[in-house]
């Protein structure tokens, strides 16, 4: 069997995993210990992010003709990719948080919702809270005025109740 025939399924696997992805982030994992790598994979898995190490040539071929083609210049040295199909900020958020403690992990860049971002851009995306947190904040901002209004009405009712009892 020729080498090309052996590589085709891997390229296809990468293509399928990035197809429809909200974001793909490329990292240099050189220097991570086994325990750090295991902890990183666990944290990414908990957020629904796929994390894989592939050969750069395989990733390069899989990215050709897609919105992720902008990642090809980053593919030098040992790299891994973190892919999320649901939450565009999840890979950046988890990787940036982990990179603060594990100095060996280097964010190189990524594509988030079709836009290429360098390391600084990925760190900015990492600062955005998850979708659930943002929805919770939005709900809280809707609920706050209603709660305050109810509190004022209750105070007025209590005050009127006291006035009526004092008048009797």
GILIN-V404969 format. One record per pair of residues at least 24 apart in sequence whose ideal C-beta (glycine too) atoms are under 6 Angstrom apart, sorted by the first residue. I is the first residue (numbers start at 1). GAP is how many residues later the second one is. D is the distance in Angstrom with one decimal. If there is no record, write none. Layout:
I & GAP & D
I & GAP & D
This chain:
10 & 48 & 5.0
11 & 47 & 5.4
11 & 50 & 4.8
11 & 51 & 4.9
14 & 40 & 5.9
14 & 45 & 5.9
14 & 48 & 3.6
15 & 47 & 4.5
17 & 66 & 5.6
18 & 50 & 5.5
18 & 65 & 6.0
20 & 65 & 5.8
21 & 62 & 5.0
21 & 64 & 5.2
22 & 62 & 5.4
22 & 66 & 3.9
23 & 61 & 5.3
23 & 65 & 4.6
23 & 68 & 5.5
23 & 89 & 4.3
24 & 44 & 5.4
24 & 57 & 5.6
24 & 59 & 5.2
24 & 86 & 5.6
24 & 87 & 5.3
25 & 57 & 4.7
25 & 66 & 4.3
25 & 67 & 5.7
25 & 70 & 5.9
25 & 85 & 3.6
26 & 45 & 5.6
26 & 48 & 4.8
26 & 53 & 5.4
26 & 55 & 5.6
26 & 82 & 4.5
26 & 83 & 5.9
27 & 53 & 5.4
27 & 68 & 5.9
27 & 78 & 6.0
27 & 80 & 5.7
28 & 49 & 5.8
28 & 78 & 4.1
28 & 80 & 6.0
29 & 51 & 5.0
30 & 48 & 5.3
31 & 73 & 3.1
32 & 72 & 5.0
36 & 66 & 4.9
40 & 58 & 5.2
43 & 51 & 5.2
44 & 38 & 5.9
44 & 50 & 5.3
47 & 43 & 4.3
47 & 47 & 5.4
48 & 38 & 5.4
49 & 33 & 5.2
49 & 35 & 4.8
49 & 41 & 5.2
49 & 42 & 5.0
50 & 33 & 4.5
51 & 31 & 4.9
53 & 27 & 4.5
67 & 47 & 4.9
68 & 43 & 5.1
70 & 41 & 6.0
70 & 46 & 3.8
74 & 34 & 4.5
74 & 35 & 5.2
87 & 44 & 5.7
88 & 24 & 5.3
88 & 25 & 5.2
89 & 36 & 5.5
89 & 39 & 4.8
92 & 30 & 4.8
92 & 33 & 4.2
92 & 34 & 4.3
93 & 33 & 4.8
96 & 27 & 5.5
96 & 30 & 3.4
